[in-house]
Amino acid sequence: MSIIKREGASGARQNGASANAPAACVRRETVEGVVEARREARRGFLKNSLLAAGGAVGAATLGAPYIGTAKAAGTTWKIQTSWPGGIGLQIFKDWCGTISEKTGGELSFQPFGANDVVGDFQLYDAVKNGVLHAVNPFTIYVQGIIPAGVFLSSYPLGLRHPSEYDTFYYGLGGLEMTRELYAAQGMYWVGPVHHDANIIHSKVPIRSVEDFRGRKMRLPGGMVAEVFQGLGAKTTVLPGSEIFPALEKGTIDVADYTGPAVNYALGFSQVTKYISMGPPGFMSLYQPVDIMDITVGMDAWNALSDEMKQFVEMETKSYSIEHHAKIQKANQEAWKKFEADGTEVTRLSQDDVAIMTEIAVPIWFKYANKDKNAARVFKTQLDYMMSGSLGYVTPDMIEGLTLDL
C-alpha cells in the first residue's frame, strides 16, 4: 500500500519541472521525485510506528510498507511449516506471500508445507544447519531437545486459553526464558502462533475416560502421552502427515490432532466416526491451546538489521492473531460438515476432568524436575494457575509435590 497519493504525484509533475522542459525530462524528474518521496515516507513511517508501538501489535504498523537497510536487502528465507494441508497450510502460505510486499522486497519468505524439505522431526536440525532459514512447527516438538518444551505449549489440565499463554509469554517473562533456551540450541524463538485446541478422533465412541483403556492412540508424546497411558491407552507418536493412513489401515484406532477445520480437510471424517471433547466450554482437556511458533536459525536471524528483526517479531504477533481467527471461523463450517458426514461428538464429564487432573498433576512435577529450566518455566505457570486470576490449582492438589529449582 503506497503512502503517496496519486494527487501528490500529480502535484510533483506540476511543480517539479518548468512548462518549457522536454516531456521526457519531466517524466524522469517526476519518477525520481516520487520514488524518493516514497522511500522517505516509508522510512519515516516505520521509524515512527516502531517507536509508538513499543513492541506492541498495531494493525497499521504491522501492515505498513517497510524499507530496511542494505544488510537485509534481497534476503529470502526458506520456511517450512508443520501443516501438511488444509486451511492451516493455506493461511501460512498466504501470510508468507505478504512479506515481500511489506518489506519492499528486502525480505521474502519461500513457504514449504510439511515434509516438503525435511520431516517434522528434522525441522530443528534443518534450521540449525541452514537447510531451512526458519520453521513454523508445533512447539511441543521441541521437547526432544529442550526438556522445558513441554511447558511452552499446552499440556493436560494446565493453562486453558490463548490469552493465558499470551500472559505467560508477554507478561510473566515466558518469552525471555524461551528465547534463552532456544539460543543455547543455536536458534532464535521469535514468538508463539495460536491456532486451536486439539481434539480426538476415534473409530469407537469415547463416552468416559474409561473408554481410552486398551485403545491404540496417536499422541504427540511426552507428558500428554503419559497422562493417557495413565488412563490405560497404548500410545504412539506420529507426525501429522501420517495420521490419516494410520487410521485408514487400522494401525491406530484413536488419534489426536488439531481442531475441526484442519482435521476435516485432512479427511478424518472418512476414517473415524466419533470426536471426543471435554465438557462444554472446555474443548480439549489435554491440549486446549496447542501452540505453534516461528523459529529462526541464529545465523539467519543475526544477518538481519535491528529494524528488520523488530519487523519480523511484530509480524509474527500479527500472524498469530490472523491465524487463530481464520481457523476459528473455518471451524464453524467444519462442524456442519462433520455432522453431515455422520460424525458424532461425545463429551467427557466433570468427573472425568477430576480423574484426569489427579493423574496429570504429579506428571507435571515429574517433567518440571527433569532440569532446572523446566522447573523454572513451570513454576511461573504454576504460580499463575494458583493465583486469584485463575484458581485452577489449589494447595491440596500439590501437597507432597516439590520442585527442584
C-alpha positions in Angstrom: 0.0 0.0 0.0 1.6 3.3 -1.1 1.7 6.2 1.3 1.9 8.7 -1.6 -1.5 9.5 -3.0 -2.0 10.0 -6.8 -2.8 13.6 -6.3 0.6 14.1 -4.7 2.3 12.5 -7.7 0.4 14.9 -10.0 1.4 17.8 -7.9 5.1 16.7 -8.2 4.6 16.6 -12.0 3.3 20.2 -12.0 5.8 21.7 -9.6 8.9 19.6 -10.4 9.6 21.0 -13.9 9.0 24.1 -15.9 6.4 24.3 -18.6 9.1 24.6 -21.2 11.0 21.4 -20.2 11.1 18.5 -22.6 8.4 15.8 -21.8 11.0 13.0 -21.2 12.9 15.2 -18.7 9.7 16.0 -16.9 8.7 12.3 -16.7 12.2 11.3 -15.5 12.3 14.0 -12.8 8.8 13.1 -11.8 9.5 9.4 -11.3 12.7 10.1 -9.4 11.0 12.6 -7.2 8.1 10.3 -6.4 10.3 7.3 -5.8 12.5 9.3 -3.4 9.4 10.7 -1.6 8.0 7.2 -1.2 11.3 6.0 0.3 11.4 8.8 2.7 7.8 8.4 3.7 8.2 4.7 4.3 11.4 5.2 6.3 9.6 7.8 8.5 6.5 5.6 8.8 8.5 2.6 10.1 10.5 4.6 12.5 7.5 6.4 14.0 5.5 3.2 14.1 8.2 1.2 15.9 8.7 4.0 18.4 5.0 4.3 19.0 4.3 0.6 19.2 6.9 -0.1 21.9 6.8 -3.7 20.8 3.0 -4.0 20.9 1.0 -5.1 17.9 -0.9 -2.5 15.9 -2.7 -3.2 12.7 -1.5 -0.1 11.0 2.1 -0.8 12.0 2.1 -4.5 11.1 0.6 -3.9 7.7 2.8 -1.0 6.8 5.3 -0.9 3.9 8.8 -1.2 5.1 12.2 -0.2 3.7 15.1 -1.8 5.6 18.8 -1.4 5.4 21.2 -2.8 2.9 22.1 -5.5 5.3 18.7 -7.2 4.8 18.4 -6.3 1.1 17.2 -9.2 -1.1 17.1 -11.8 1.6 14.9 -14.9 1.0 14.1 -17.3 3.8 13.1 -20.8 3.2 10.5 -21.5 5.9 8.7 -24.8 6.4 5.5 -25.3 8.4 4.2 -28.4 10.1 0.9 -28.0 8.4 0.5 -30.9 5.9 -2.5 -29.3 4.1 -5.9 -27.8 4.6 -6.7 -24.3 5.9 -3.6 -24.2 8.2 -1.3 -24.6 5.2 -3.2 -22.1 3.1 -3.2 -19.4 5.8 0.6 -20.0 6.2 1.3 -19.7 2.5 -0.9 -16.6 2.2 0.9 -14.9 5.0 4.4 -15.8 3.6 3.3 -14.2 0.3 2.7 -10.8 2.0 6.2 -10.4 3.5 8.0 -9.3 0.3 5.5 -6.5 -0.4 5.5 -5.4 3.3 9.3 -5.1 3.2 9.7 -3.7 -0.3 11.3 -6.9 -1.4 14.1 -6.7 1.2 12.9 -9.9 2.9 10.8 -12.7 1.4 9.5 -16.0 2.8 9.6 -19.0 0.5 7.0 -21.3 2.1 7.1 -25.1 2.3 4.5 -27.5 3.7 5.1 -30.4 6.0 7.7 -32.8 4.6 8.5 -30.7 1.6 12.1 -30.3 2.6 12.5 -32.3 5.7 10.3 -34.4 8.0 8.6 -32.8 11.0 11.0 -34.3 13.5 14.0 -33.0 11.5 12.9 -29.4 11.5 15.2 -28.2 14.2 18.3 -29.8 12.7 17.4 -28.3 9.4 17.1 -24.8 10.8 20.3 -25.1 12.9 22.3 -26.4 9.9 20.9 -23.8 7.4 19.0 -26.2 5.3 16.0 -24.1 6.2 16.3 -20.5 7.5 13.1 -20.6 9.6 10.4 -23.1 10.6 6.8 -22.9 11.8 6.4 -26.1 13.9 4.1 -27.2 16.7 6.1 -26.0 19.7 5.6 -29.3 21.5 8.0 -31.0 19.1 11.0 -29.2 20.7 10.7 -31.2 23.9 13.1 -33.7 22.4 16.0 -31.2 22.7 14.6 -28.8 25.3 13.0 -30.6 28.3 11.2 -27.3 29.2 9.5 -27.5 25.8 6.6 -29.5 27.3 5.5 -26.3 29.2 6.0 -24.0 26.2 2.8 -25.3 24.7 -0.5 -26.7 26.0 -0.3 -29.7 28.4 -3.1 -31.7 30.2 -5.2 -29.6 32.6 -2.7 -26.7 32.5 -3.3 -23.2 31.1 -6.5 -23.3 29.1 -7.0 -20.2 26.9 -4.8 -18.4 24.4 -5.0 -15.2 26.5 -3.4 -17.1 29.4 -0.4 -18.2 27.3 -0.1 -14.6 26.0 0.0 -13.5 29.6 2.7 -16.1 30.3 4.8 -15.1 27.3 4.4 -11.4 27.1 3.6 -10.5 30.8 5.3 -13.0 33.0 8.7 -13.4 31.4 8.0 -16.6 29.4 9.2 -15.0 26.1 12.6 -14.2 27.5 13.0 -17.6 29.1 12.1 -19.4 25.9 14.5 -17.3 23.8 17.2 -18.1 26.2 16.6 -21.9 25.9 16.4 -21.8 22.1 19.6 -19.6 21.9 21.5 -22.3 23.6 20.5 -24.6 20.7 21.6 -22.1 18.0 18.0 -20.9 17.3 16.0 -17.7 17.8 12.5 -18.1 19.0 10.5 -15.2 17.5 7.2 -15.9 19.3 4.1 -18.1 19.7 1.5 -18.6 17.0 -2.0 -19.6 18.1 -4.3 -21.8 16.1 -6.7 -24.0 18.1 -7.3 -26.7 20.7 -6.6 -30.3 19.7 -9.4 -32.8 19.5 -9.6 -36.5 19.4 -11.0 -38.6 16.5 -11.9 -42.2 17.2 -13.3 -45.2 15.4 -15.1 -46.1 18.6 -17.2 -43.9 21.0 -15.3 -42.3 23.9 -18.0 -41.5 26.5 -15.8 -41.6 29.6 -12.1 -41.7 30.3 -12.5 -45.5 30.9 -13.1 -45.9 27.1 -9.4 -45.0 26.4 -8.3 -48.2 28.1 -6.6 -50.5 25.6 -7.0 -48.2 22.7 -4.2 -47.7 20.2 -3.8 -43.9 20.2 -1.7 -41.4 18.3 -0.4 -38.6 20.6 2.5 -36.1 20.4 4.4 -38.0 23.1 5.8 -36.7 26.4 3.5 -35.5 29.1 0.4 -35.8 27.0 1.1 -39.5 26.2 1.9 -40.3 29.9 -1.5 -38.9 31.0 -3.3 -41.1 28.5 -1.1 -44.1 29.4 -2.3 -43.5 33.0 -5.8 -44.0 31.6 -4.7 -47.3 30.0 -4.2 -46.2 26.4 -1.5 -47.6 24.2 0.2 -44.5 22.7 2.4 -43.9 19.7 4.0 -40.9 18.2 3.3 -40.0 14.6 3.7 -36.7 12.6 0.5 -35.1 11.4 1.0 -36.2 7.8 0.9 -39.9 8.9 -2.3 -39.9 10.9 -4.8 -40.4 8.1 -3.1 -43.5 6.7 -2.6 -45.0 10.2 -6.3 -44.6 10.9 -7.2 -45.9 7.5 -5.1 -49.1 7.9 -6.2 -49.7 11.5 -2.7 -49.2 12.9 -4.3 -46.9 15.4 -8.0 -46.5 16.3 -7.8 -43.2 18.2 -5.9 -40.1 17.2 -5.4 -36.6 18.5 -4.5 -33.8 16.1 -5.6 -30.2 15.7 -9.0 -28.6 15.5 -12.1 -29.4 13.4 -11.4 -27.3 10.3 -7.9 -28.6 9.8 -8.9 -32.2 10.6 -11.9 -32.2 8.3 -9.7 -31.0 5.4 -7.3 -33.9 6.2 -10.2 -36.4 5.7 -10.6 -37.6 9.3 -14.3 -38.0 8.9 -13.7 -40.6 6.2 -11.8 -42.9 8.6 -13.4 -42.2 12.0 -17.0 -41.8 13.3 -16.5 -40.0 16.6 -15.0 -36.9 18.1 -14.2 -36.8 21.8 -14.1 -33.5 23.6 -14.2 -32.1 27.2 -17.3 -30.7 28.9 -19.0 -27.6 27.4 -16.5 -24.7 27.5 -13.5 -27.0 27.9 -12.9 -28.1 24.3 -9.8 -30.1 25.0 -8.6 -31.4 28.4 -5.2 -32.4 27.2 -4.1 -29.6 24.7 -6.6 -26.7 24.9 -4.1 -24.2 23.4 -1.8 -26.1 21.0 0.8 -23.5 20.2 2.9 -23.2 17.0 5.7 -20.7 16.6 8.2 -19.1 14.3 11.8 -20.3 15.0 14.8 -18.9 13.0 18.3 -20.2 12.7 20.6 -17.9 14.7 22.9 -17.2 11.7 19.8 -16.1 9.6 18.5 -14.0 12.5 21.8 -12.3 13.1 22.1 -11.4 9.5 19.0 -9.1 9.8 19.2 -5.4 10.7 17.8 -4.4 14.1 14.8 -2.8 12.4 14.1 -5.9 10.3 14.3 -8.1 13.4 11.7 -5.9 15.0 9.6 -6.1 12.0 9.7 -9.9 12.0 8.8 -10.0 15.7 5.8 -7.7 15.2 4.7 -9.5 12.1 4.7 -12.8 14.0 2.3 -11.3 16.6 0.1 -10.2 13.8 0.2 -13.6 12.1 -0.8 -15.3 15.4 -3.9 -13.2 15.6 -4.8 -13.7 12.0 -4.0 -17.4 12.0 -6.1 -18.1 15.1 -9.1 -16.1 14.0 -9.3 -17.6 10.5 -9.1 -21.1 11.8 -11.8 -20.4 14.4 -14.0 -19.1 11.6 -13.4 -22.1 9.5 -14.2 -24.4 12.5 -17.8 -23.2 12.4 -18.2 -24.5 8.9 -16.3 -27.7 9.7 -18.7 -28.7 12.5 -21.6 -28.6 9.9 -19.6 -30.8 7.6 -18.8 -33.4 10.3 -22.4 -33.5 11.2 -23.4 -34.0 7.6 -20.9 -36.9 7.3 -22.5 -38.6 10.3 -19.7 -37.9 12.9 -20.9 -38.0 16.5 -19.4 -35.6 19.1 -19.1 -37.1 22.6 -18.2 -35.1 25.7 -16.4 -36.2 28.8 -17.9 -35.2 32.2 -16.6 -33.1 35.1 -15.9 -36.4 36.9 -13.6 -37.3 34.0 -11.9 -34.0 34.4 -11.2 -34.8 38.1 -9.8 -38.2 37.2 -7.5 -36.8 34.6 -6.4 -34.0 36.9 -5.4 -36.4 39.6 -3.3 -38.3 37.0 -1.9 -35.1 35.4 -0.6 -33.1 38.4 2.1 -35.5 39.5 3.2 -35.8 35.9 3.6 -32.0 35.7 6.1 -32.1 38.5 7.9 -35.1 37.1 8.5 -33.3 33.8 9.3 -30.0 35.6 12.0 -31.7 37.6 13.8 -33.1 34.6 16.0 -30.0 34.6 16.3 -26.6 36.2 15.0 -24.7 33.2 11.9 -26.8 33.0 11.3 -26.2 36.7 11.8 -22.5 36.3 9.3 -22.3 33.4 6.7 -24.4 35.2 7.0 -22.5 38.4 6.0 -19.3 36.6 2.9 -21.1 35.2 2.1 -22.8 38.5 2.1 -19.5 40.4 -0.3 -18.1 37.7 -2.6 -21.1 37.9 -2.7 -20.9 41.7 -3.4 -17.1 41.7 -6.7 -15.4 42.1 -6.8 -14.8 38.4 -7.2 -18.5 37.6 -7.5 -20.7 40.6 -7.0 -23.9 38.5 -4.7 -25.4 41.2 -5.3 -25.4 44.9 -2.7 -26.2 47.6 -4.2 -29.6 48.4 -3.7 -30.7 44.8 0.1 -30.3 45.0 0.5 -31.5 48.6 3.7 -33.5 48.9 5.0 -32.4 45.5 8.1 -30.3 45.2 10.1 -28.5 42.5 13.9 -28.8 42.2 14.6 -25.2 41.4 
